[in-house]
Each structure stands twice: as C-alpha cells, then as structure tokens.
Amino acid sequence: MTTDCLFCRIAAGEIPATVVRETDTTLAFRDIGPKAPVHILVIPKAHYADVATLAQDDPGLAGAVLATAAVVAETEGLLVDGFRLIFNTGEYGGQEVFHAHAHVLGGAPLGPMVAG
C-alpha cells in the first residue's frame, strides 16, 4: 500500500466507499462524482501507477481487473444496452488518481468518445 494513494487507502478500508464487488485482488466501488447513471471504478488492490504498468508487471492481475469489470457490468444490468470501459493513463489521458483503475460507465447513451 502507498500511504498517500487514495485508492490504496480505499482498498485498505481506511476511507469508506460504496463497494459493489470485491475479490482477493480487486475492488469495485461507485464513483463519488458519477459521469453516467452507472459509474463504477474497478481497481487492483495492489498499487500500480497506471494500466500500462499493471499490464507489463502483472498481466494476470490486469486480467482480473477486466474480469471484475465484466461481472460488475453484468450485475448492474449493462450488458443488453452496452457500457463503456475506460482506463485513463497519464496527464494527457486525463488520469487524476495515479493508481490503475477502470471506469465502468453505462445506464444511458454516453455520447462521443472524445469531446472537443
């Protein structure tokens, strides 16, 4: 755990979150500033700065994050109409918390991939 990392602290139970799914290696919880009717974050419990580092250092854990995201999408009823799975990486990619995480978004039409 990185003590100054928000998501590490959520994974450790130090900061409360609305958890929707937990495995031995992943945690999924509702975003506190949702951008869609369903907006859930899926994180590896172990700290990796971004998805590229996660995929390179632990491909199995990266797969576990994807598997958790798929179960969350199904549980939230998003499979019929579809959903978006986003990994923001780095400053230009819009990453705000530097702990690898996926956004599961759905529940309404989401519009274009990139605005502007």
C-alpha positions as CSV (number, residue, x, y, z in Angstrom):
1,M,0.0,0.0,0.0
2,T,1.1,3.5,-0.8
3,T,0.0,5.6,2.2
4,D,-0.6,8.8,0.2
5,C,-2.6,6.9,-2.5
6,L,-6.4,7.5,-2.3
7,F,-7.3,4.1,-3.9
8,C,-4.8,2.2,-1.7
9,R,-6.4,3.7,1.3
10,I,-9.9,2.7,0.0
11,A,-8.7,-0.8,-0.7
12,A,-7.3,-1.0,2.9
13,G,-10.6,0.1,4.3
14,E,-9.2,3.4,5.7
15,I,-11.5,5.5,3.5
16,P,-15.2,4.4,3.0
17,A,-16.5,3.6,-0.4
18,T,-19.7,2.0,-1.7
19,V,-18.3,-1.4,-2.7
20,V,-20.2,-3.3,-5.4
21,R,-17.8,-6.2,-5.8
22,E,-14.6,-7.4,-4.1
23,T,-12.3,-10.3,-4.9
24,D,-9.0,-11.3,-3.3
25,T,-7.1,-9.0,-5.8
26,T,-9.7,-6.4,-7.0
27,L,-12.2,-3.9,-5.6
28,A,-15.1,-2.2,-7.4
29,F,-16.9,0.8,-5.9
30,R,-19.2,3.6,-7.0
31,D,-17.6,6.8,-8.2
32,I,-18.4,9.7,-5.9
33,G,-18.7,12.1,-8.9
34,P,-20.5,9.9,-11.4
35,K,-20.5,10.8,-15.1
36,A,-23.3,8.4,-16.0
37,P,-26.2,6.7,-14.2
38,V,-23.8,3.8,-13.5
39,H,-20.2,4.8,-12.8
40,I,-18.1,2.2,-11.0
41,L,-14.4,2.2,-10.5
42,V,-12.5,-1.1,-10.6
43,I,-9.0,-1.2,-9.1
44,P,-6.4,-3.8,-8.4
45,K,-5.8,-3.9,-4.6
46,A,-2.0,-3.8,-5.2
47,H,-0.7,-0.4,-6.2
48,Y,0.3,0.2,-9.9
49,A,0.5,3.8,-11.1
50,D,-1.4,3.1,-14.3
51,V,-2.8,0.4,-16.5
52,A,0.3,0.2,-18.7
53,T,2.5,-0.5,-15.7
54,L,-0.1,-3.0,-14.4
55,A,-0.3,-4.9,-17.7
56,Q,3.5,-5.1,-18.1
57,D,4.3,-6.1,-14.5
58,D,1.3,-8.4,-13.7
59,P,-0.8,-9.4,-16.8
60,G,-2.8,-11.8,-14.6
61,L,-3.9,-9.1,-12.3
62,A,-4.7,-6.9,-15.3
63,G,-6.9,-9.7,-16.5
64,A,-8.5,-9.9,-13.1
65,V,-9.4,-6.2,-13.2
66,L,-11.1,-6.8,-16.6
67,A,-12.9,-9.9,-15.3
68,T,-14.2,-7.9,-12.3
69,A,-15.3,-5.1,-14.7
70,A,-17.3,-7.6,-16.8
71,V,-19.0,-9.0,-13.7
72,V,-19.8,-5.5,-12.5
73,A,-21.3,-4.6,-15.9
74,E,-23.5,-7.7,-15.8
75,T,-24.6,-7.2,-12.2
76,E,-25.5,-3.6,-13.0
77,G,-27.6,-4.7,-16.0
78,L,-25.4,-3.0,-18.6
79,L,-24.8,-6.0,-21.0
80,V,-28.0,-5.6,-23.0
81,D,-27.7,-1.9,-24.0
82,G,-23.9,-1.7,-23.6
83,F,-21.4,0.1,-21.5
84,R,-18.0,1.9,-21.7
85,L,-14.8,0.7,-20.0
86,I,-12.2,3.4,-19.8
87,F,-8.6,3.4,-18.5
88,N,-7.2,6.9,-18.3
89,T,-3.4,6.9,-18.3
90,G,-1.2,9.8,-17.6
91,E,-1.8,13.5,-17.7
92,Y,-2.8,13.7,-21.4
93,G,-5.1,10.7,-20.9
94,G,-7.0,12.5,-18.1
95,Q,-5.7,10.3,-15.2
96,E,-6.4,12.0,-11.9
97,V,-5.6,9.3,-9.4
98,F,-2.3,7.6,-10.1
99,H,-3.4,4.1,-9.1
100,A,-4.5,1.9,-12.1
101,H,-8.3,1.9,-12.4
102,A,-11.0,1.2,-14.9
103,H,-14.2,3.2,-15.2
104,V,-17.4,1.2,-15.9
105,L,-19.9,3.6,-17.3
106,G,-23.4,2.9,-18.6
107,G,-27.1,3.2,-17.9
108,A,-27.8,5.8,-20.7
109,P,-26.4,6.7,-24.1
110,L,-22.9,8.0,-23.4
111,G,-22.2,10.2,-26.5
112,P,-18.9,10.6,-28.3
113,M,-15.7,9.1,-27.1
114,V,-13.8,12.3,-27.1
115,A,-15.3,15.8,-26.7
116,G,-13.9,18.9,-28.2
